[in-house]
Amino acid sequence: GFTAKAAQKICFFPFQISVLLLLFLFISGITWPRYAMPEIWKIIGAIIPSTWGIEGFVRMNTTGASISDVHDAFINLWILTGIYFITACLAYRYQIWKDKKRGFRGKIEENYQI
């Protein structure tokens, strides 16, 4: 029982990561051209930083483009950085609020185990 459940959690997590990485790889446009993708996949790909990073990297490597040539990808990466930073701050603030609501005072008990 316990061993099987632990093994299932350990084996399933890398599988999820593998599926996400494959999806990100296809959406980024490195294995399939973005112009040939349906519009919905382009929109989903726009919120994944690897899409813009790969686009800029490939253009710089293949055509010798400079930073000014990949300006759009560079700006999009900074916009995503700001959005993800704000999202992380809001999620952290929500977690603190939830802990205070439950009565957590900021000290973990000595016998506490994860």
N, C-alpha and C positions, 0 to 999 in steps of 0.2 A: 503494500500500500504506500507507505511513506517514501520508499526508495523510488518506486515507479513515478510518483507525482513529482519528486525532485528531478528525476531524469527527464521527465516530460517538459518541465519548465526550462531546464538547461538546454535541451535540444531544440525547443520551439523558438526561443529567443534569437539564436543565430539564423534560423530559417526566416523569421520576420525581417531581420536586417538584410539578408540576402535578397529577398523579394523587393524591398524598398530600394536597395542599391541598384538592382537591375532596372526597376521602373525609372529611377532618376537618370540612369545612364541612357535609356531610350528617349526620355523626354528632353534631355539636355541637348540633343541634336548631334551628338558625336557618332551615333550608330545609324541614325535615320535623319535625313535633312528636315529641319524645322519647317521649311516652306511646303513640304509634302504632308505635314501632319494636319489633322482636323483642328479647327479653331479651339475647341475645348482643351485639347492637349497643349496647345500653345499657351493658353491662359494658365493652366496648371503649372506648366514649365516655367512661367514667368515668376512664380513665387518661390522657386527653388534656386538658391544661390549658385549651385553648380552649373546651371544653364548659362548664366551670364559669365561666370568664371571660365567655363570651357569655351564659350564663344569668343571671348577676348583672347584667351590663350591660343586657340587654334588660328585666329586671324594674325596674331603676332608671330607665331611660328611659321605658318605657311606663306604669308605674304610679306612678312617683315614689317607689319604695321607698328606704329608707335602708340603711346598712350592716348594721344589726341585722336588717332584713328579709331580707337576702341572706346571713345568717350561715352557712348550710350551704355555699353556694358558696364563700364566703370561707375557711372552715375547710378545705374540700376542696382549694382552691388551695395553702394553706400545707402541707397534708399531702403533696401532690404535689411541692412544692418540696423538702421534706425527703427524700422518697424519691429524687428525681432527683439531689439533692446527694450523698447517700450512694452511689448507683449510680455517679456520676461519680468520686467519690473512690476507690471500689473498682476501677473500670476503670483509673484512673490508677496506682493502686498495682500492679495486675497488669501494666501496661505497663512500669513501672519494674523489677519483678521479672523480667519476660521479657528486658528489655535487659541486666540484670546477669547473667542466666544465659548470654546470648550473648557476654558479655565486654565490653560497652560501658562505658567508663570516664567518660563525661560530656563528652567533647570531640569535636566534629565536625571531620572532616578539612577542610582548606582547599579542596580541589578537589571537595568533595562537592556534587552538584547533585540536586535533587529531580526 
